Each structure stands twice: as C-alpha cells, then as structure tokens.
Amino acid sequence: MKDKLKLVPQKPGSYQMIDVYGNIIYVGKAKNLKNRLTTYFTGSHDYKTTKMVQSVNTFEYIVTNTELEALILEIDLIKKHQPRYNILLTDDKSYPYIEITNERHPKLVITRTLSKTKKHLFGPYPNVKAARDTLDLLHKLYPLRKCHKLPKEPCLYYYLGQCLAPCIHKVDPSTYREISKEITAFLKGDTRKIVQELKQKMHDASDVLEFERAQEYKHTIDAIETTTTKQAVNLRDLVDRDLIGITHDDHHVALNIFFVRNGKIVARDQKLMAYYLEPLEPALEYLMQFYQNYPIPSEILTNELDLLNPIEKLFKTTIKEPIRGEKKALLDLAVLNAKEQLSAQTEHIKQQTEKTFGALDELAELINIPTPYHIEAFDNSHLFGTYPVSSMVVFKNAVPSKKDYRKYKLDESKPQSGDTEQMEEVLYRRYQRLLYEDQKPPDLIIVDGGIHQLNTAKKVLAALDLAIPLAGLAKNAQHKTHYLIDDKDREIELDPHSKVFRLLAFIQEEAHRFAVNFHKDLRSKGVYATILDTIEGVGEQTKKKLLQTFKTIDQMRKADDTAYQKLGIPKKTIKNIKEALNKNSIGD
C-alpha cells in the first residue's frame, strides 16, 4: 500500500476503496488525491474509520481537472456501485406529489415517481393522506377527467359537474390550459377566485331553498380554508425554497431539510450519517443524490454556504445564508432540529450498527470467512411434488434488499421427493446466469437444510467453477433455527441469545416466507384456472372476466349472484360455477 501511495498524484479526483472480494466499498473525492489517501493509511483513526480501512484490500483513483468534476464522478460511481460505506439515497423514503399529467386529456394524480419530463408537479406533501385530501378537494373544484381509460359513455362525475366528459365531447386544449393555470394558482395559495365563486353558489342555492346543496358548498369552502391554513411559521412571499440545517459532532453529521412552499413548511426530511475523515462530505453526497431525484426549488437557504456551492453550480437554483429576519429565524429552526436529531439518535445508530455489522462480524468468525456483507439465501416449497418453487432472498449489510429478491418456478416433471433436486436446479440457474451476465457473486450463500442440501450446493458451485463461501441452516423438531453447517461440514451450535442467531433466524424465516407465499399464489392460480376450465358454460372470455374481477377463490365463493350478473354471466352458468367451487376447496 505504501508503494502504491507513492504513485498517487497531487491532483483532484475520485478514489475507490476495494475489498478482498473486488467490491467497491467506499467512494470519495479529494482536492488532493495523494494527501487524502495517505491520511487513510497513516496515523490513528476512530473505530468506524479503522473498521472501514481494515476492509480495504486495495484502492483505485480517477484524476479529474477540477474538484467539481471529482464530485460529479463520485456521485455517479456511488449510484452505480452502491458502496456499503457511502450514504445511499436508494431505499430511502419518497414523498408524494400531485401531478397534472401531460396527456391529451390530463388528469390529477398522486405520484412518487419523479422525472425531468414531469413539468406540472406540486409538493412535496408530508404523507399520502395529506396529498389525497388535497386531491379530493381539487377533484370537486376542477372538472378534469377521473378515469384512467376513457369509457364509451359519461360517468357520474359528468352529471355532478366534476368532469368535462371528453369521452363524448370534444374539449379544446385551451380549456385544459386554463384549468391547469387555475389549479396552479390554487396550489400556490391563491384561492380568492374559487372561494368567491363557491360563496356565490352557496347564496344562490340558499335563496332557492336548496339548503343541502348550500351546505355542500359551505363544506367545500371550509375544506379550502383547512388546506390553505396559515402556520405560525410563515414567510410572506410565495417562493418555493428548501431550508437545510447541517451540524455534526465527532462521529456523525445530521441534516434537516424544511420544504417551504407558498411560504409554509409542507414537509421535512432528516438524515443522520456517519462520516470518515471529513465531517461534511456525506451531507453533500446525500444532497447531490437527493436533488437528482427530486424537483429542486428556486432558492435554498443553508448555514453551510461553502459546502453547497457545487449544488448551485450544477442545478439551476440560488443558495443563500440569511443573516437576519424571518428567513434567518426559520433556518435557525432547521439547524436546531438537526442538532436535536444528532443528540437523540446517535445512540440508536450505534445500537443498529452493532446489530447489523456486529452480527456479520460474528458470523464471519464462526465460519472463518471475510465479513459477508452480501448474503443470498434459498428455500424451496412444493405440495407432494406439485407446483415446486424456490425463492432467493438477499441481505445487504444485514438488512433485506427486497429489490434483489427472486422467485423461481421449478421443473415439475423432475422428481420432487426431497429438497436436494430443487436446490440443485435453483442454484444452477441462479449462478449460471450470474456467470453469463458477469455479475459479482455474493459473499456468502445460505441454503435451508442440513448436510444433503449443503453437499448439493457444493456440487453445483464446483460444476460452475465458482468459489463462494457456503453455509447450511438446519431446523430443530419445532421447525425453528437450530444450528449452522459450514462448507467444511462442521455443525456449529448457535446461542439463541446472540446477535448472529437473530440475524440467521431472520434470514431463514424470510426465505421460507417468500417461498411459501409464492407457492400458495402459484397453486391457487393453477387450481383456480383448472376448475374454471372444467365448468360448463365458462369459455375463455368468461374465464378472463372472472380472473380479472375476483382475486381469490374465496372471494369468488363469497360473491353473490348480483356480482356475477354484472359481468353478464347467465344464471345457469353462475349455478355451475358455485357448485364447482364448493366441491373444490383449496386449503392453505
């Protein structure tokens, strides 16, 4: 490492720390690569930095012309490799927005999927209930279409005056532009026009003694006032801005974002992060990823102006640090919230780290392998050989990575007397594909079962010329996690009170749950379709209607004749369906 450090230039760039498996575990940037990398590998550090450096087998770097280019490269590499020691925006919470869709006949929807092509976005909202309440109100006030697909005839909303019925009427695009303009004004806080119109309608209804209708208008006016109510903290202009308070101690950095829309705080985001050497770097990493995913406001206020300068350069926004007045008071509140979070959650973060990384370190010691940060676990399920399936669950940094879970339908023609045939098929399929696609292998494979399943896994990996650490998890008579078998066939007793036992039991239960649920779903659909195929009067079209309308056989049994008649099914066929379903019960 010392010899390699001598070759590093004193130039800006991005560096990548790599572990023994060849995984990039940390990405950073530096104004001076040589100085930064030398700092990691000389002198003493705190526990978390020492732990990270101990995991480093080698490093690489890419020289850039400027520090800003290094930052852009760093964020791109973080998104691509998702290093475990970097702050990742993935799997973080997303905020609901209200969108006016860009369609010939636009509609109002709640969305969490954001992109640069979506121009008419309003929010964020603190939760989906707040967004739905606002959306319900907008649906009453503005006659945009409500249906996802245009029907052949007008619906109830048309007769209530809440839809223009583009299904039967030609609507001029200028009408939609005017409605969109009014909705935008309303969501910006300008409700005077719509409230005046509703008050006039309320008085008109009252004059002709239509008191129920007048009451409805009154409720709508009240709902508008509730939606646009003023807060104790309220800026006088209508500029969209984010206020970002940042603080740190010797180990963590905390940030608090207030989303201010129409002068009011509508939502907030908080993040507490560990850092290595440079306390504020993770905050900048996080914000760079954040604003690549969320609409950026026209103004950002922060107490760390120099830190956020790159964001101002890269995104079309203005960044300021107020020194007095209402904005300064609100920014101070954001900083105070960041400090409170840092104080309250630091101990919790330490406990969670011990639960996750501590458990992985224990597991590594038990089976004598490097710490397995990426684990893939497998389980099988079938019913007397029918509908055989397997599941793969993935744990990264000791927590489930559900986007990486996979389901496998197995070959039913093969003998299914035991789990070994299923285990052989699923492992071969999974890791043959891994080789074809040149994916990085996991740090550990866990199979559900004893020595036979483990030997099957060894055989598959040997056939594919893969050297991946293996372990088997065996259950006791009560079908609970009992002991671990390593790839040297050692049976290792697990302390039920240990962190590693809790982690392995969770992995085993998650793999089992995922496999069983997939098997039940597949079996239910299979039997469902088979029963319908044997019923007199049920053809392909009728079967399609039934499958789309009723999600389970139980719902189909419980449905009354009216539900079937709405689908246009004759009484005789309804009788045949019910008789067939009552004869064929599917147990769980």
N, C-alpha and C positions, 0 to 999 in steps of 0.2 A: 504493500500500500504506500509506503514511504517513497519507493522508486517511482510509482505512478503519479504521486502528488507533485514530484519534481517537474513533471512534464506538463502540468496544467498551466495554461496561460493566465496572465493577469488581465483578463478581458471579461466583459459582461456575457452572460449566457444562462442556460438552464442545465441543471445537473440531475442525474437519476441514480438513486441508490438501489442496488440489485442484491437479492438474497441468494442462498445456495441453490434454490430451485430455478434461478434465472428470472424470477418475478421482479418487476419494478415495485419496490415497496414505499418509495418516497421520491417526490419530485420537488425541486426547489429552483429558485432563481437567485442570481447574485450580480452585483455590480462588478465584483472582482472574484472570478471563479476560484482562483488559487487560494486567496485568503479565506473564503468561506469554507471550502472543502478541507483545508488544513485545520481550521478550527474544530471541525467534527472529530478529527482523528488525533488530536493532541490535547493534553490537559484533561481536567476532570469536568464532568457534567452532572446534572441532576439525574434521578433514576430513569425517567422516561426517555431522555435523550440517550443515556447509556444503553438502555434496552434496545432502542432503535439501531444504534451504531453496532451493537453486538450481532444484530441480524444481518448486517451488511457483509456481503461476500466480495463485492467489487462495486465500482461506480463508473458511470459514463457521463459525458457532458457534450453540449452543443453550444458553440460560440455564436453570439449574435452581435449585431452592430451597436445596439443600444439596450439599456435596461428595460425600456418599454417593450421592445421586441422579445426580450427574455421572458417578461411577464406573460405576453400573449402565448408564447410557445409553452410555458409552464402550464397554463390553464388547458391548452389543447392536449397536452400529454396526460394531465390529470383525468380529463374526460375520457381519453382513450384507454388508459391502463387502470384507472380507479385504484391507485396505490392505497394500501391499508393505513398508512401513517399520514395521509393527506386528508383535509377536510373535503368531504364529498357532498354535493347537493343532491345526488341520487337518493331515492327512497325518503327524501325529506317531505314534509307536509306541503301540500299545494293549496292555493287559495282559490275560491270560486269567484268568477267574474260573470257579469251579464253581457251578452253579446247580441248585437243586431247582425244577423247573418248576411253575408254577401251573396244573395240569391236574387233571381228574377222576382220572386215574391218572398221578401225577407220575413223572418220571424224572430222572436226574442227567446233566447235560450240561456241556461246556466252552463258555463264551461270551465273546466280546469286545464284544458289543452290549449296552450297559447302558442302563437306563431306570429311571425312578422307580417303574414298575409292578412291576419285578422285586424282590421282597422277600427271597428266600432266596438271597443271593449270598455266596460265600466266596472270599476272596483279598485282593489280587491275588497271582498266582503269578509267579515271576521269568521263566518261559518256559513254552511249551506242554508240554514234556516233563515238567516237574515237576507240572503240572496233570494230565496224562494218567496219570502214575504214581499219583497220589493217587486219581484217578477209578477206575482199575483196581482198586485196593485196596478202595474203597468198594463197587464192584460185587460183589466177593466177599463182603463183610460184610453188606450190606443188600439185601433182595430187592425192590428197585424194578424196574419194567419196563425192558428194554434196547432194545426195538424202537421205531422211530419211529411205526409204524402197527400197531395190534393185529391179529395174524393170526387165523385161524379155528381154530387148534389150538395147543397149548402147544409151546414150543421147548425146546432142550436145557437152557437156564438153569433152567427149572422143575424138571427132573429132577435138576439139580445143587443144588437148594435155593437158587438165587440169584434167583428171580423168583416172585411170588405168582400168576402166570398169570391176570391179570384178563380175558384173552381167553375163559376158560371158567369162572372162579369170580367170584362177587360179593365184592368187597373192601370192608369197612366203612371209611368215611372216617377213623374214629378210629385205625384201624391205620396209615394213612399219616401221620397227625399224630404218632403215637408214633415211627415210623421217622424222620420228619423231625427230631424232638426229639433222637433218639439221634445222628443224623448231625451235627447242630449241635453237640452236646456233644463228639463225637469231633473235629471240626474246630477246636473251641476248645481242644483239648488234653486233654480228659478221656477217657482210653482205658482206665481201670481195669476197668470192667464188661465191655467186649468182650474184653479180654485174659484176664480170669478165665474167661470162657465158653470161649474158644479153648483155654486150658490144660486145662480140664476135658475138653473133647472130645479133645484130644491124648492125655491119660492114658487115657480110655475106649477110644480106638482101639488104643493100645498094649497095654492089658490083654487085648484080644481078638485080639492078634497081627496087627492091621491096620497094619503099620508104614509102608506107603506113605501111607496116609491121615494117620497121626500126623505124618509128615514134612511133609505139606502144611500141616497146622495150624501146625507149627513155622516153616515159611517165612512164613506169613501173620503170625505174631507178630513175627518178625524185621522184616518189611516195615513193620509198625506202628511199631516202635521206630525204624526208619530215617526214617520220615515225620515222627515227632514228636520227633526227637532234639534235644537241647538245644544251644544255641550258647554260645560264650564270652561274647557279649553277650546278656544275658537278663534282662528285667525280671520282677519276681516276681508282678505281677498279670496278669490276662488282658484288660486294657482294650485295645481297638483304638485305635491312635493313629498319627499321622504326625509325624515329626520333620523340620523344614525348616530347613536351614542356608543362610544367604544371605551373600554377600560381593561386593565389587566393587572395580575399580580405576578408572583414569581413562577407560576406554573401554567396559568390559564389566561385566555383572553375572552372577554364577553362583549357581545354587541346587541343592541336593542334598536330595532327599526320601527318608527311610527309612520304609518301610511296616512298622510293627510290629504284628503280630497274634499274640495269645496269648503276649505277652512276648518274641517273637523277630522279628528283621528277616527278612521274607519276600521283599522286593524293594526296588528303589530306582529313582528317576527323577532324571535330571540334565539341566540346561539351561544353556546359555551364550548370553547375549544382548547385543547392542549397545544402547546407550541414547542418548537425546537430552535434554540438559539435566539431567533428574532421574534419578539412577542407579538408584533402586529401583523406579521406576514399572513397567518391563517385568516385574519379578518379580511384582508384584501383578496385572498384566494376565494373566500366564500362569496364576497360581494361581486366579484367578477363573474362567477358562475351564476349567481342569483340574477344579475341583470342581463345575462344571456338568455334567461328563461322567462323573465317577467318584463312587462312594459316598464320602461324607465320614465320617471316623471320629468317635468321640465326643470325642476330645481331640487337639489339635495343639500341639506344643511347637516354639518357634522362638526365634532370637536377635534377631528384628526384630518385637517385640511390637506396637509402634505401627503399623507398616506393615500388619499382618494384622488389625487391629481391624475393618475393614469385613467381612472374611470371617466373623468371629464374629457380627457383627450380621445378616448376610444368611443364613447357614447355621446349622443347629441343631448347634452344636459349642462346645467350650470351648478357648480359646487361652491358653497359659501360657508363661512363660520361667523354667525351673527355675534355681535358684541354687546347688544342691549335690546330692550323692548320685548314684545310678545314672542318673537321667534327665538330669542335667546332663552327666555323662560321655558319654552316648550322643548328646546334642545337640552337644557339642563335637566328637564324631567326624563328625557330619553337616556341621558348619561346616568342619572340616579337609578333608573330601572336596570341598566346594565350592571351597576355596582351591586345592587340588591341581588341580582341573579348570580353574580360571581360569588357573593358571600353565602348564598343559600344552597347552591348546587355543587360547589366544589367537592364536598364530602361525598355526595351522591355519585358524582363522576368517578371518584376514587373507588367506591364500592363496586360500581358497574365494571370498571376496568379489572378489578380483582376477580369478579365473577366470570368474565369472558376470557381475557388474556391469561389470567391466573389459572383458569381451568385448562386452557390449551397447553400451558407450560407443564402442568401436572400430567396431562395425557402424554405429552412428548417424553417425559421422564419414565412413565410407566412402560411404554413400548419401545423406548430407546430410538426415537426418530427426532429430526428437527421439528420445531413447533409447527403443527399443521393448521395454518390459517385458512386453508380452503379444503373443506371436507365434503365428500359426496357419499351418501348413504342410500342403500337399496333395500326394498322389501317387496314381497310378492303376495298375490291373493288370487284364489280361484274357488269354485264350488264343485267338488268332485270332478275336477278336471275341466269344467266348462268356464267360459269367459275368463281365461287366465290373463292376468295383467301384472305389471311391475311398476314400481314408482322409484324415482330418484329425487331425493331432496338434497339441497345444497346449503351448507352453512359456511359463511364467510366471517371471519373474526368472531366466531362462536355465536353468531345470530343467523336466523334463517334468511336466505336470499331467494325469495319466492319467485322472482322473475326467472330464476335459473332452474326451477323445478321442472321435471319432465315425466310424462306418462307414456307407458309402453303397452300396446296390445300385443299379446304373445301368440305364437302359432298354436292353435287349438288342436291341430292334427297330431302334434307330438305327444308322447306320454307325459302325463302330469301327476304321476303318483307321488312325487316329492318336490321339494323346492329347488333341488340341485339343477334339474333341467331348465327350470325358469330362470334361475340365477345365471346359468351359463349363457342362455340366449340374450338376456338383457345386458349383461356385462360385455359380451362380444359386440353387440350392436352399438352400445354407448362408446366403447373405446376404439372400435374400428373407425367410427365416424370421427372421433377426436383426432385420430391419425390422418384421415383423409383431409380434414379441414385445418390441420396443423394448429390445433388448439393447445393451450398449455394444460398439462394434466393437473389434477388436484394434488394436494399434499398428503392426503390420506383417503382411502376407500374403506367404508364400513359396510359389511354385509350382515343382514339379520339372520342369525342362526349360529350353529356350532361348527365343529371341525369339518363336516362334509361341505357345507356352503363355502367355508374358507378355502378348502382344497380346490373346489370348483373355480373360485376366483383366481387362485394361483395359476391354475391350468390355462385359463383364458388370457391372463396377462403374459404368461410365458409364450403362448402361441402368437401374441401380438408383439412380442419382444419389448414389453413395457416394464419398467422398474418403478412401480408406485407402491408405497407402503400400504399394507393391508391389515385389517383387524375384523374380527367377528364379535357380535354381541349376542350372547346366549341368555335365554329367559329361564326362570325357575318354574316350578309346578303351578304357581299362581299367575303365570304369564307376565311376570314383571322382570325388568332388567336385573341380571344376576352377576355374570362375570364376563370378562373381556378375554379374547384369544388373540394373541399377536401372530405375525406371519412366521414365527418360529414355533408355533403350536403351543406356546405357554398359556396356561389358564391363569388369569390374574383376577383375584378376588377384588371386588370394589367395595369400598366403605360407603354405605348408604348415606352417610352424613357429609361426604366430601363434595367439593365443587365439581370434580371431574365426573362423579357419579350422576349428579344432577344434570350436567351437560349431556352425557351419553344417554341417559334415560329420556331426555327431551328429544334428542336426535332420533332415537329408536321409535318413540311414540309418534313423532311427526311423520316418519317414513311409513309407519303402519297405518296411520290415519289417512294419509294421502293415497295409499294403495287401496285400502278398503273402500273409501268413498268412490274412487274411480271404478272399482269392480262393481259396486252396487249400482252406480249410474249406468254402466255398460249393460249389466244383467237386466236391469229394469227396462231399459230401452229395447233390448233384444227380445225379451219376453213380451213386452208391450206390442212390438211390431208383429211378432209371431202370432199372438192372439188375434189381432185385427185382421191378419191375412186369412184367418180361418172362418171369419164371421160372414154369414150370408147377407148380401146387400151392401157390404163395405168394399168399395173399389179404391183405386189409387187416389182419386180426388177426395173422397170422403176420409180416407185414412190420413191424408195430408192435413185436412181441416182439423181432425181430432188431435193429431200430434202437435199442431201449432197452438190449439186452444187450451188443451189440458196438459199440464206439465208432468203429472204423475198419474199412475193407475188409480191411486187412492182418490185423487180429485175427480177422476172420471167416474168412479163408482158413486161418489157422493153427489155428483151433479144431478139436478132434477131434469125432467123431460123438457122443460122450457129451454134450458141451456142447449140441449141438442137440437131442438126445433129451430132456434135462432141460426143454426148452421145449415138449415134446410134439409135435415135428415128426417125421413119418414118415420111414422110411429112404429111400424113393423120392424124397421132396422134398429130403432132405439131399443126395442124389446130384445132383439137378438144380441145387441152389444151388452146390455146389462146382464143377461143370462150368462153370456160367455165370460164376463169379468168376474161374476160371483162364483163361477166354477173354478176359476184360475186365480188363486190368491198367491201373492208373492210375499214371502216373509223377509224380514231384514236379516 
